[in-house]
Amino acid sequence: MARVARMKLGSQGLEVSAQGLGCMGMSALYGPPKPEPDMTALIHHAVRSGVTFLDTSDIYGPLTNEILLGKVKLYSSALFLCYWRLGKRPSPMPARCLF
């Protein structure tokens, strides 16, 4: 299996995968939500390939992606960076990371 290259992000020494996993299509905006077992398998495949940058937003679902990522339990010694795009709020629920 090919490994995803790594790169520096910013000036503080943070290193992430050069390729990230966009999570928008998992729960919204491209038709109905995808089956949770399939999305869990996709996330695990990305992580095994070296992806450490997960792109999500609280508006997808809303909060559906964050709940899915929390269920996947990405426990390891690797750093995982979740990127949230904040702004529009479909509900008064606050964004929060579940893992």
Phi, psi and omega in degrees: 000132179289142178263143178282135178295160179245156179211158176282141177241113180080196186250007184260005177092003179293131180242131180228172176290143179292337177244134179252178176247114176280125187259000185303314184289353181288329187227349184198165167074345175236050183095193182293160177305144180279158180301131182304317178300323179293318181290325176297316178297320179297315179298315179297322178297315179300316181295317177298332179278353178106005178288128178234004182245112182249123184258116182217176178207149180291344182279344180284097176129301354283152179066004182298318180295318180297322178294316178300312180299324177295323179289331182293332177057074182277057180279120174193182178278352181280153176272132175244127180253123175257130180251122178252136169260113183258157178158272180289139179234113178283344180211165181282007182289134178283150175283141178204148179272134184259005179221000000 
